[in-house]
Amino acid sequence: MKLTEEQVRYVAGLANLTLTEQEIHQYAHDLSDILTHIDKLNELNTDGVEPMAQVLFDAEETATLREDEPHATLSNAEALANAPISGAGYYKVPRVIER
Amino acid sequence: MQIPSLTISAVRQGLAEKRFSAVELAQEALAYAKAENPKTNAYLTISDDRALAAARGVDEKLAKGDDPGVLAGVPVGVKDVISTRGVRTTCGSKLLAHYIPPYDATAVRRLEAAGGVIIGKANCDEFAMGSSNENSAFGPVRNPVAADRVPGGSSGGSAAVVAQGTAVVSLGSDTGGSIRQPASFCGCVGVTPTYGRVSRYGLVAFASSLDHIGPFSRTVADSATLLGAIAGRDPNDATSALHPVQDYHAAMQQPLQGLRVGLPKEYFAGLANETGDRMQAGIEILKKQGCQFVDVSLPHTDWAIAAYYIICTAEVSANLSRFDGVRFTTRSSKAETLIDMYRNSRGEGFGAEAKRRIMLGAYVLSHGYYDAYYLKAQRVRSLIARDFARAFEDVDALVTPVSPFPAFKLGEKVNDPLQMYLSDIYTITGDLAGIPCMSVPCGKTAEGLPVGMQILTKHFSEDLMFRIAHQYEINGGFAA
């Protein structure tokens, strides 16, 4: 499977990543290599095989649910402490709606 | 006290005999870590205040005659993808260079409740993605055994601090081999427990269906003690298992007579090198202890890497979307619009490997490719898990190499991502199946580079895994 630079630009958009021209060139090469290896999966017939989304072991169906009881969570100040820009108790981002 | 060769039981004895206090030990361990760190770059942060506070707590308990816990006073390193309240947690990423978690991971809380003393946060590949620790934004870690070589990855720092002796034990994380491979490269013990055995709460998510927290140590007994302290159900992680935590130390004393151990032929094909020779020597030791070896087949091994790099990158692209320049991370100065803020913050902040995996994940999940890649990979994951289940109908445990080769040189493989991925062949399968697996030292090559032997057992059979590892160790296995 060969990935074009145009496809790389499209995927970078999906992933919300700004890439340099050099990176686009590099990733087209790297991802093509990896996808060529990945094509190996087509050698296997997986008809009727259940997809495995999670490691499963025997347990009662509701065993993994916790009691629904209120408990303390982070304070507003703690939640904002790592934000690059905050104010008035909120995260700040560039304007998205014009007044 | 001999900091670099301490064990948990030696610390316990020293405290009981009042040869040193927990605070004295912490002070000496912190000083030693600071002196040694320039040689390896294994710690990104040394946590003096937290270490001394924990040590004071242990001394107070001892003074009052209270039980100080199974890890009382033990110097511990914690991989920098595991959250520590008030202590910087970078994930090896420039994006989180200043991130201070507001809460502790469950594993951290439990190890401190058991008296553990966190000395510092261990360097790692960015967001735990890599096999050499060269993807850290804060520089690579050097292997304490051979300074021109990598310590392995992604938990390279966690392996190095135990190998160099600046911590008695450490916590790492493993998604495709990130505990076992660095343990093998640095010559220490590294354990990936059953998926769900240790809560992932507070482990910064990489690939949620594959992520594990697990211990590093210099002896099997010390990993067993640390795992015993952190394992068990946690309501904050819905995937954490309810199974009772076994008494690993009791199990370890049992001899190995009569155990059936499988050698998967796919893992030994093409291993005609020193790693293969060391493995044979290790197998001989287990034979002398009464293990009966049989050849088994795990027929889908060849497809594991392809399946893994679809599943893990798909999960990466979803999990790493939270790093958006708003809540935790640095923000690009070029952020005129919201979308530019996201794209530039991420583009500038993530390193090359993180971007490569995010891109691959976004691609395999994108419209028109989901069935062909993601769903296909999940079906192959089922086949790989079934291979193990079938093998364990016949044998009690499996023994394999950890890595096809010992520690390689810094820079040797960094420019060929596919070759780097392919080197994870022996470790990825255990993560896909979610079974417990560990690396134990298995002698050294002629050049003096450590080789690791992997032991794998059924889900929640850590007791048997530790038993084999411990009996192997006390019968001379580590020098095999």
Interface residues (C-beta under 8 A of the other chain):
Chain A: L3 Q7 V8 V11 A12 L14 A15 N16 L17 T18 L19 E23 Q26 Y27 D30 L31 D33 I34 L35 H37 I38 D39 K40 L41 N42 E43 L44 T46 V49 E50 P51 M52 A53 Q54 V55 F57 A59 A63 T64 L65 R66 E67 L74 E78 A79 A81 N82 A83 P84 I85 Y91 V93 P94 V96
Chain B: H98 Y99 I100 P102 Y103 Y195 G196 S209 P235 N236 A238 T239 S240 A241 L242 H243 H300 D302 W303 I305 A306 A307 Y309 I310 S317 S321 D324 G325 V326 R327 F328 T329 T330 R331 A335 E336 T337 L338 I339 D340 M341 Y342 R343 N344 R346 G347 E348 F350 A352 K355 R356 I358 M359 L360 G361 A362 Y363 S366 Y373 L375 K376 A377 Q378 R379 V380 R381 S382 L383 A385 P417 L418 Y421 L422 A433 G434 H459 F460
